[in-house]
Amino acid sequence: MDRKYKVMVVEDQTMPRQLFERFIRSSEHYELAVSIDNASIADIYCLNQKIDLVLMDVITKKGVSGLEVAERIKKKHPHIKIIIVTSMPECSWIERARKIGVESFWYKEISDESIINLMDRTMAGESVYPDSSPVVELGLANSTDFSSRELEVLREMTGGYTNPEIAEHLFMSVASVKTHIQNMLDKTGFRNRTELAVKARESGLVILEQRESF
Amino acid sequence: MMTFGDMSELSCGLLLAYFMLQLILVMISLIIVVSIGSKFFSFFLNIVLLISGFVFVCMAVLTIQGKEKGEFLWFRRIPVAVIFVYIIVFACICAADLWYLLRWKNSHITMHSIKESLDLMPTGLCYSLPGGMPVLVNQKMTELSVLLTGQEVLNADHFWEILQEKADTEIVLELPDGTFCSFTRKRLSFQNKDIYELIASNITTQYVLNKRLKNDNLRLKQMNERLRKYNQNVEEATREKEILAAKVRIHDQIGYLLLAAKRVLTMDSDAQARKNLLRLWQQDTTLLVHNPQENAASDSLSDLENAACSLGIRICYQGSLPPDGSRACELLPLVVHECLTNAFSHAQATELIVSLGETGEDYTIKCCNDGEIPDKPLVEGGGLSNLRKHIENGGGTMMVSCEPVFVLSIILPKGSDDDGQKI
């Protein structure tokens, strides 16, 4: 390799960002091109910084979705490799990252592999994804006990939406929404929908992203 | 042949008592005929029966009283068989008429049957003419009127005005017995005449359930609002969690460094090892002493300015920023972002000018740059069309012009925003 790979870090937390910066600076193969806390401007830096790799957090400053920005970067600069880094077990993100064309996905706290190893493998052309999102307990149930449709309803519930609003967002009937909620209450043993939504959001199983960027 | 004069006084008395009963039946038939109102033949028949019966009773009484004086001999000479035949024929006609009348009454709707059935209804009804004259008021409505106004419905218009004064938009009144009654009034047309129908319905169950539903919905709304706020705050909690996890890692690292330092201090080590150890200490202590709090002043616009600097472009703002929380304030970074990428990619500009203004009802944003003028007609790509979608969703309009220079003009409605802040 005749030059170091230029890496952009997009992470809104100072400490994890500094850790990433430290790993990159101490590596022989990488150099830090830019380190920012707001994903919304990441694509601007890609215009002239000759970025090779982006370490992208999912929820960044002001709630801007790293996945949304990753999609934008991939459309304009398909050669830039992206690793999504997150500490949240949100079940839909892995699938969404694959769909966007993100190369790799890394869980900050539970991945066995170090980030530098993952960066090496990614730059070597590998696409490294965890087999599944971390299993999270929710009341009496595990995250694997829920159907994908139930998780979609649960995700909307965490946004404080009413049943008719959820039905409208997910293109289903209000009766179906009620049925899904009741099924989830039966599985988890929670007393009401509020408890279910709060616990689900606390666990990070479902995270409702902003509907618009910025 | 035995005549009426040959009968004993007791027999005459019994005969007259029986005949009086028949007269009572005739009178009942007459009352029924009058109540029905349209049976003229029965009316006439019953009048004839009543008169002939009355004459018969009078003659019989006078004959009995004048027996000793020898008066009314012609009546005393009437054979008993004839009198019995008269009484039997009288009874048959009377019974047949009564049977016919009762049967007719039970199989036909009359004014009285309508009133009677309306009185049995649990709903209050009042039909009135223009001007308020009541035509038909059932028992329930009369009771309600007495409860609410202290008197029967004398004028339906006046009663309706009183009800309207007692209630707000929809007339639902709580009665003294704790029930809820809904009043509705509508105009009907009957035989080309206007008639007003006032209906009072007991909606206690629906009202209580509706009230409970309203309370539940209000509680749900408040709960959802709290959930929305919680959803925003939970991101902060997540950050704290991540910081804690990072601190744990650094703590482990420092443990390792302490062991390494002890080894370096207690054993002979070269300068390079000491230098490496010092570097590691510096790195970890830097992480710990650095204040993890975010810089509050660094907002989206200043982030954009920094990004623009990296492209060699200066963003120059003119005018007042839209107030925080306004739609224009939310969309401004998106506008600047799009113009910045276009200014770099298509115009090789060095300066982006963002003019902010406001009219009575709108905020205006105008962006232009000092770069090259487009040499061909502009086609809105993904970025601009996406921006247009956001602007139009916010109720605004977006215009792009390329002559003489590229200008992006946006107008966004103010809504209920506050005053802007000077840059």
Interface residues (C-beta under 8 A of the other chain):
Chain A: D12 Q13 T14 M15 P16 Q18 L19 R22 V34 I36 D37 N38 S40 I41 D43 I44 Y45 L47 N48 Q49 I59 K61 K62 G63 K75 S87 M88 K108 E109 M157 T158 G159 G160 Y161 T162 T194 A197 V198 R201 E202 G204 L208 E212 S213 F214
Chain B: L220 K221 M223 N224 E225 R226 L227 R228 Y230 N231 Q232 V234 E235 A237 T238 R239 K241 E242 I243 A245 A246 K247 R249 Q283 T286 L287 H290 N291 P292 Q293 E294 S298 S300 D303 L304 N306 A307 A308 S310 L311 E330 L331 P333 L334 H337 L340 T341 F344 S345 G382 H390
